[in-house]
Amino acid sequence: MKKISLSCKIITPLFMGGAEQQAELRTQSFNGLFRYWFRLLGGSFEDEKRLFGWGGEKANKGVVRIRVIKEGDINPYQVTHREPTGYRYLGFSLQLTERNGIKVPYYFKILFSFHPIATDEDIKKFLCAVWCAFYLGNFGSRSRRGFGSIMVEDIEGDIPSGFNLKFKPQGDIGNWIKEQLNYIKGLNYWKARKDIPYVFENLEIYRFFQSKRYCFEMLHEMGTRYRYYRQNLRFHERIWFGLPILPKIKEARRASLLIFKTIQSNSNFEGFILVFKPNEKHDFKFLPDEAKINLKGVNLNMPRWEVLNDFMRSLEDLNLIKKIYPSKEVEL
């Protein structure tokens, strides 16, 4: 049985837990995010079932087992009124519910054990999804607003020969991200799925010009810009940044198409905004055809994608961000 371990560091407060909402590192949560990013990468349905397992009459457990190994006691953390305004805006629901999270920094390991039938190709595909989960997304509650950012400090084990995906950031972070994404695409395992975003055709990545000494400062900077723009929108325009919207639309859920991301580089924190948008090659719907939300005068099946464009353009006009992916310098 082949095994691979990741040494990990939580760099923005992580709010992950079970039904009782107590702060913990949950194997199921990590596995769910890895599976989610496998789909966005364009992994096939058959590969998904093989790697992650499937329910129903032909249920199987998949070829990967995941185990989380803690390296010390978890110190609880809460978002409070003492935090900066922009930071609290990104984590408003965490403050509202007084939820406990994991204080940063916190170190732990993830161990992947692969069934003997797993091939090197299986392992490569799985590790590509893992990389995306760590460096394009975050984990836990409010993950799309920058909470639960985790970095890989080391990778060890039975890594397939010739597999050169880098899990530890090095050099210029923006260039490093582009290099790894192009390496993943070059493996030619991927194809867009119907009606969901596709990393290689729908994803744009923007980098903040200013780095910060502390993660809280970086999230505050992004949160302040997001708060200013969003609060000047009409109510129905806010829908395109994700659902629910309290207190008017509580039940409907749709993940935001914006992801705020923080990556630590040496002693500073770099900020990124990822946005999923349709294009000429691949379109996707904000809501499925059968989804209905009772909001008078708004057709939710006709998304106003320009709201997302306007937000990014407003930051560009202020010379706060620069688009780094896709770029003319990197052949996609």
N, C-alpha and C positions, 0 to 999 in steps of 0.2 A: 504493500500500500504506500503510495507516494504522499508526502506531506510537505506543506509550505507554511511558514509562519511569518506574520507581519508584526513588527514592533510599531505601535501607534501612539500618537500624542494628540489629545484633545486640546484645541487652541481657542475655541470659542465655547461658552457654556453649552452643555449638552443636556437636553430635556428628553430623556428616553425612559420609558417605564411601562409596566403592565396595567392591569385594570385598576389597581389602587394608586396609580400615578406616582409611585415612589421611584426615586432616581436609581436606575440600574442599567447595566449593559446587557441587552437582550439579544440572544442569538437570532431569534425570529425577525427582529427588526433589521439587523444587518443583512440577513439573507433576503428579506423582502426588497431592500434597496438595491442589492446586487442584481436581483431578478428584474427590477424596474429598469435599471440602466442597460441591462442586456437587451431589453425590448427596444429602448430608444436607440441603441447602437444598430439595430436592424438584425439581431440574431433571429434565426428561423424558429418557428413554432416547435418543430421537432427537436431542435437542439435545446430549446428551453425546457422541454419535458425531460430530456435526457439529463441535463445538468442539474436542474432544480427539483425535479419530481413533478408529479401530477396526481390529482384526485379522480374520483369517479370509478367506473367499473374496471378500467385498466390502470388503476393507481400504481405508481412506482415512487420510490424514495429519492431518485436522482443519484448522481455519482459523486456528489460532494457533501461532506459533513463539516460543519462549522462549530468551533468551540472558542469561547471568549475566556481569556485568562487575565484576571485582575492582578495588578501589581501594587496593592496597598488599599487602604480604606478609602471609600468615596466621601469627599467632603461636600455636604449639601450647599446649594447656592440658590438664591431667589433674585428675580428682577424686582427692584424696589423703586420708590419715588426718588431716591437719592441718585439714581443713575442719570446720565445726560438725556435730554429730551428725544433726540433722534434715535438713540439706542432703545429707549423705552417704547418708541413708536413701532419699531420693528418687533418688539416682544410684548406688545400690549396685552395679549391674552394670557401670557405667562404671569405678568404682574397681576392681572385681574383675578386669576384663579389661585394666586400664591403658590404656584407649583414649584416643587423642588427639582433642581437640576444638578449637574455635576460641575463642581468648581474647577477652573483651569489654573495651571496645566494639570492634566491627568494622563498617566501612562498605562497602557495595557497591551496585550497581545491577542491576535486572532490566529487560530490554527485551522488550516484547511487540510482535511484528509480526503484523498481521492480513492474511490473504489478501484480494485484491480482492473476492471474493464475500462476505466477511463483512459483515453488516449492522450498523447501530447497535444493534439489539436483541441480536445475537450478542455484541457488545462489552460491553454492559451486563450481560448474564447472566454472562459470564466474569468481569468485574470484581467482581460481587457475591460469587462464589465465592472470588476472591482476597482480598477484604476479610475474609471469614470465616476463611480460612486464617491470616491475620495476627493477627486480634484475638479469635478464639474458640479457635484452636489454636496449636500450636508446630510446630517442624520438627526432623527428625533423630531419633536414638535418645533414649529417655526423654522424648519430647516431651509425653506426657500427665502427666508429673511435673514440668513447669515448665522443662525444658531446651529450648534452641532457640527462645526467644521473640524475635521480630523485629518491629520497628516501621517504618512508612513515614514518612519525614520530608518527602517531597515527591513529587508526581505531575505529570508533564508530558506533552504530546503531544496526539493527536487524540481527546480525550475527547468523546463524543457530546453534542450540544447539549441542555441541560435536564437532564442527568444530575448529580444533586447529592449523590451518596454521598461522604462525607468520609473521606479516608485518613489525615489527620494529626489525632491526638487534640487536643481543645481543651476548655477549661472543666472541669467536673466529669466525670471519666472514666466513672463509672457512668451518669450521664445521657446522656453522649455515646454509649455503647454501645447503650443502649436506643433512642435516636433513630435511629441508623444501622440497627439491626435492623428497626425499624418502617418505615423508608424502604424497605429491601429488600423487606419483605413487601408493602408497598403497590404495588410494581411488578406484582404479580399474575402472575408467571411460574411459580409453584411449586405443586407438588402432592405429597403424601406418597407415597413408594414403599413397596411391600410389604416387611415384615419388617426394615426398617432404621429407625433413629431419624430423626425429622423435626424440624428446628430449631424450627419454629413451633408444635409441639405437645408435644415431648418434652424440650426444653431448659430447665433452670433455671440461673440464674447467681446466685452468692452473692459478696458483697464483704467482704473483711476490713476491720475497723474501723481497724486500725493500718497506716499506711504506714511504709516503711523507707527509710533513706538509701542502702543498697546492695542490689543484687539478691540477693546471697548471704544477707543477713539475712531477706529476704522468703521465699525458698525454705526457709530453716532454720525459720522460724516455721510455715509450712504443713507442712513435713516432720515437725516435732516433734509436731504435733497428729495428723497422719495415722498416724505410728508408734505413738503411745500407744493410739489407738483400735484399729488393726489388730492389734497384738500381743496384745490382750485378747480377740480373737475365737477361736472354735474353727477348726480348720484348714479345714473345708469351707465355712465362712462367708467366708473370705478369697477364695474363688473369684470372688465377685461384684465384686471390685475388679480383675479381669483375670487372664489366664493368659499364660505359665506361672507356676507357683509352684515355686521350687527349694527342696529337691532332689526333692520327691515327684512333681510333675507337670511334666515337662520338655518334652514334645513338643506338648501341646495349646496352642493359641494363641487368645486372644480379647482384643481391645483393651479396655482399661479403660473403664468408663462415667463415670469421673471425669477431669477435666482441670484441672490446676493452671496458672494463668495469671498472668503478671506483665506489667504495663504501666507504663512510665515516664511520670511526670507532673512536668514541670519537673525539680527535683533529687531527687524522691522516687520510690519504686517502690510501686505499688499492687498488692495481691494479690486474685485472684479464684479461685473454684472453680466449674467448670461440671459439671453432672451431667445425664446423659440417663436419663430414667425413662419408663415407659409411662404412659398415662392413658386416660380413657374414650374419647377421640377416636381415638387411634392407639396400638396395641400393637405390640411387636416382641419377638423371642425372643433370649435370651442366646446360645443356640447353635441352629443349624439342626436339623431333625428327625433327619437322618441322622448327626449328630455324636454320638460316644460317647466317654466318658472312663471308664476303669476306676478308680472310686473307690467302694468298698463303702459302701452305705447312703445314697448321695446321688443324687437324681434331678436331673441338671443341666438337664433340660428344664422344670423347675418352679422358676424363679429366686425367691430370697428377696429381693425388691426392698426389703423393709423394712430390710435391712442398710444400704443406701445412705441411706434416710431417717433411720435412727438416727444415722449418722455426722454428717449435716448438723445434725440436731437437737441432738446433743451440743455442737457448736460454737455453735449459737444459744443454748443454755442458759448457756454461758459468756460470752455477749455478745461473741463474737469475730467473728461474721459476721452479715450481713443479706441477705436475698433481695432482689435488685433486678430480676430478670426471670424470668417475667412479673410485672407488678405491677398493682395496681388503678389506679394513676395513669396508666398507658399503655394505651390501647385496642388490643387485639390482634385 
